[in-house]
Structure formats: C-alpha cells, structure tokens
Amino acid sequence: MVNSIQQESVNSNFYSKVKTQKTSADEFQATINEIKKEESAKSTDSKFENLDLDLSKTMSNFITYAQNKSYEDGLKKIEEDQLNKLFKTIDENTKNR
C-alpha cells in the first residue's frame, strides 16, 4: 500500500513536470512568434531607399579592374618566364665553359 502511494506520488510529479514543460514550450513558441511578427512589422515599416546607389556603375568599374588585374598578372607571368629562360641559358653557358 505504501508502495502504491509512493508510485502515485512519483507519477503525479512526473506528469506535472511534463505538463509544465509543455506549457513552457508553448509559451516559448508564442514568444518567438511574437518577436517574428514585430520584426516583420519593423521591416515593412522601414522605407529605406537609396536612389543614389547605382550598381551598374560599380559593376562596370569592377569588371574594368578585374580585366586590368588579369592583364597585369599575365604580364608578370610572361616576365617571370622570360627571366627563368634567361637564367637557365646563362647557367647552361656557364656550365659549358
């Protein structure tokens, strides 16, 4: 009999904890939904428009920069190859003497 009373006590404690956790989870979800609604209301209320921002001009400037950078890198590579060939030729001539 004492065991059954203790078991009922343990069961009631367990179910009360589960109910509390379920309630707190529901409250947490409600809080999250409320925050999301506030954020969406703020984002629709803001009227941020920058008419001075011209992305096509920025894009063309970047394309020009990238092309020039690629060309300069190509010239550096050619120069490096020519110098390596020159040093290789000098080393071969030095060995032959």
CYANA upper distance limits for C-alpha pairs under 8 A (distance plus 0.5 A):
  1 MET  CA      5 ILE  CA      6.89
  2 VAL  CA      6 GLN  CA      6.70
  3 ASN  CA      7 GLN  CA      6.48
  4 SER  CA      8 GLU  CA      6.58
  5 ILE  CA      9 SER  CA      6.65
  6 GLN  CA     10 VAL  CA      6.67
  7 GLN  CA     11 ASN  CA      6.57
  8 GLU  CA     12 SER  CA      6.51
  9 SER  CA     13 ASN  CA      6.64
 10 VAL  CA     14 PHE  CA      6.62
 11 ASN  CA     15 TYR  CA      6.64
 12 SER  CA     16 SER  CA      6.51
 13 ASN  CA     17 LYS  CA      6.68
 14 PHE  CA     18 VAL  CA      6.73
 15 TYR  CA     19 LYS  CA      6.52
 16 SER  CA     20 THR  CA      6.56
 17 LYS  CA     21 GLN  CA      6.56
 18 VAL  CA     22 LYS  CA      6.55
 19 LYS  CA     23 THR  CA      6.59
 20 THR  CA     24 SER  CA      6.58
 21 GLN  CA     25 ALA  CA      6.50
 22 LYS  CA     26 ASP  CA      6.71
 23 THR  CA     27 GLU  CA      6.67
 24 SER  CA     28 PHE  CA      6.49
 25 ALA  CA     29 GLN  CA      6.65
 26 ASP  CA     30 ALA  CA      6.61
 27 GLU  CA     31 THR  CA      6.63
 28 PHE  CA     32 ILE  CA      6.74
 29 GLN  CA     33 ASN  CA      6.66
 30 ALA  CA     34 GLU  CA      6.62
 31 THR  CA     35 ILE  CA      6.73
 32 ILE  CA     36 LYS  CA      6.71
 33 ASN  CA     37 LYS  CA      6.72
 34 GLU  CA     38 GLU  CA      6.80
 35 ILE  CA     39 GLU  CA      6.68
 36 LYS  CA     40 SER  CA      6.62
 37 LYS  CA     41 ALA  CA      6.59
 38 GLU  CA     42 LYS  CA      6.68
 39 GLU  CA     43 SER  CA      6.67
 40 SER  CA     44 THR  CA      6.72
 41 ALA  CA     45 ASP  CA      6.59
 42 LYS  CA     46 SER  CA      6.76
 54 ASP  CA     58 THR  CA      7.26
 55 LEU  CA     59 MET  CA      6.46
 56 SER  CA     60 SER  CA      6.64
 57 LYS  CA     61 ASN  CA      6.70
 58 THR  CA     62 PHE  CA      6.67
 59 MET  CA     63 ILE  CA      6.63
 60 SER  CA     64 THR  CA      6.66
 61 ASN  CA     65 TYR  CA      6.66
 62 PHE  CA     66 ALA  CA      6.53
 63 ILE  CA     67 GLN  CA      6.62
 64 THR  CA     68 ASN  CA      6.68
 65 TYR  CA     69 LYS  CA      6.52
 66 ALA  CA     70 SER  CA      6.55
 67 GLN  CA     71 TYR  CA      6.66
 68 ASN  CA     72 GLU  CA      6.62
 69 LYS  CA     73 ASP  CA      6.56
 70 SER  CA     74 GLY  CA      6.64
 71 TYR  CA     75 LEU  CA      6.79
 72 GLU  CA     76 LYS  CA      6.70
 73 ASP  CA     77 LYS  CA      6.68
 74 GLY  CA     78 ILE  CA      6.73
 75 LEU  CA     79 GLU  CA      6.59
 76 LYS  CA     80 GLU  CA      6.55
 77 LYS  CA     81 ASP  CA      6.65
 78 ILE  CA     82 GLN  CA      6.66
 79 GLU  CA     83 LEU  CA      6.66
 80 GLU  CA     84 ASN  CA      6.65
 81 ASP  CA     85 LYS  CA      6.70
 82 GLN  CA     86 LEU  CA      6.63
 83 LEU  CA     87 PHE  CA      6.63
 84 ASN  CA     88 LYS  CA      6.50
 85 LYS  CA     89 THR  CA      6.60
 86 LEU  CA     90 ILE  CA      6.68
 87 PHE  CA     91 ASP  CA      6.53
 88 LYS  CA     92 GLU  CA      6.70
 89 THR  CA     93 ASN  CA      6.71
 90 ILE  CA     94 THR  CA      6.59
 91 ASP  CA     95 LYS  CA      6.71
 92 GLU  CA     96 ASN  CA      6.81
 93 ASN  CA     97 ARG  CA      7.11
